[in-house]
Structure formats: C-alpha cells, structure tokens
Amino acid sequence: MSHGDTVPLHPSSQSDIDEIENLINASVESGPSTVLPARPPSPPRASIPISSSPFIASNIPPPAPSSTYQKAPTVPPVIPVEPQGNGRPGIAAVGFGSASNTLTEPVWDTVKRDLSRIVSNLKLVVFPNPFREDPGKAMRDWDLWGPFFFIVFLGLTLSWSASVKKSEVFAVAFAVLAAGAIILTVNVLLLGGHIIFFQSLSLLGYCLFPLDVGAVLCLIKDNVILKVIVVAITLAWSSWAAYPFMSAAVSPRRKALALYPVFLMYISVGFLIIAID
C-alpha cells in the first residue's frame, strides 16, 4: 500500500489521540508526582522443616500436656496372700480359688486331692446324709477313679478267694462289673433318665463299696452261712444306696424298669462272692 492509499482517521479519533498526547506531555513537564507508600511487606512465615527420611525426628517441640486431662494413678497389683502358719486361709485360698496351677503341682498333692474327693463322694452315696435325696447335690463332683478302684478291688478279692484259675476269676468279675455298669447306664438313658452318662457310671461304681466289704469279710472267714448273711446285708446296703439316685433319674412309671436291672447285677455279684471257693 502506498502513502497515497492511507485512509485518513475520523475527526473524533484524531481528537482523542491528541488529547492523550497532551496529557502525557503535561505529566512529564510537571515532574514526578507524590506516590503513595507501598503496603508494608507481610512478616515471614515460620517454615516447617521437612526431613528426607521418615525416621529422623522433627525439630518441632511436642505440645505441652493439657491440664484438663491428667494421667490416672497406677494401682499396684494385688498379690494373693498364702495361708498363714496358724492354719487360717489367706485371700487366695478363700476368694480366688487355688493359688497354684494344678498342672505344675506335686504328684502327692494331686493324689491327696483325688483321694479326698473319693472319700467325699463315698460318704454322699453309701452313708446316710441329707443330700442322698438330691442326686444333683450328691454327685455334682463325680469322678471315675473311685468306681474303677472298687471294681478292681472286688475282682482282686474274688480272685484271691478262688483256689484255682485266679486270673480267669478276676477277668470275669471285672468284665461283668464294667460291662454291667455301662449297660445299666444305657438302660436308664433309653428310659428317658435325666442323668449324665459318666455320672451314672460313677454312681453305680460307688454303690459297689458294700459288696467290697462283704467280699473281704467272706475272704477272711470261709463259712457258707456267714457268707450268706454278709452277702444279704451288703446286697441290701448297695441296693439302698442306688435306689434314690436311680429312681430320681426316671419318671415314676418307669422306676421299676430302671431299678430291676441294677438289683439283678448286684445279686449276681453276691452269688459270685458266695460261690467262689
């Protein structure tokens, strides 16, 4: 485009340009005017140190603990008091059970505890006491050591009484007593009896104690008439011991079905005591 081709500006645009130029020239000629002071700079912010390793402790001190929450005082553990020398039990013996672990106690302590339980259950079963009418109270702490001992002792006594084939007599007596106790327990359970299986075995085994006494007396004095009298008394004693427990386990209508096999087994044992010579 040539100079002659330039398009002239509009008169209003030309006047605006002239006015802007006049204002610039006036400001330059009048010198620098008063400038308002700038806003003071903001104070520097605290920088947080950043560590490159997560295992280096920060330099920031921990905050002071609040006075509202205070640490609870430490209560020292209570040490169980062992029994004193004057025979009075301590705290551990009265309120918190045994002070020692039964897995690490001496063997003699375990034997004494088992013997004490056997004697206690024997008193509750075969001797007159107010708890015989309540099978739950009498045999709550049942065990199988006592019945096992009475069955083995009766088998040994019968084998000592026999003049020949002692081992066979012991085997027959032990098998009859052990299998008979299991069969009688199953019979009570099938009749709807409310009794634990091993509790019934324990009860029937403890009821053999009078027959054990009778077998020992017959072993000492070998007399047929004396044997009949002793066996009759001990048989009645064993039946009297088993009656309240077995009758309470079943309903009144099935009481005879539960007691008849028990009496039959004890009578068989009595005949063995009399017949062995």
Buried (B, 14 or more C-beta within 10 A) or exposed (E): EEEEEEEEEEEEEEEEEEEEEEEEEEEEEEEEEEEEEEEEEEEEEEEEEEEEEEEEEEEEEEEEEEEEEEEEEEEEEEEBBEBEEEEEEBBBBEEEEEBEEEEEEEEEEEEEEEEEBBEEBBBBBBEEEEBBEBBEEBBEEBBEBBBBBBBBBBBBBBBBBBEEEBEEBBEBBBEBBBEBBBEBBEBBBEBEBEBBEEBBBBBBBBBBBBBBBBBBBBBEEEEEEEBBBBBEBBBEBBBBBBBBBBBBBBEEEBBEBBBEBBBEBBBEBBEBBBEBE
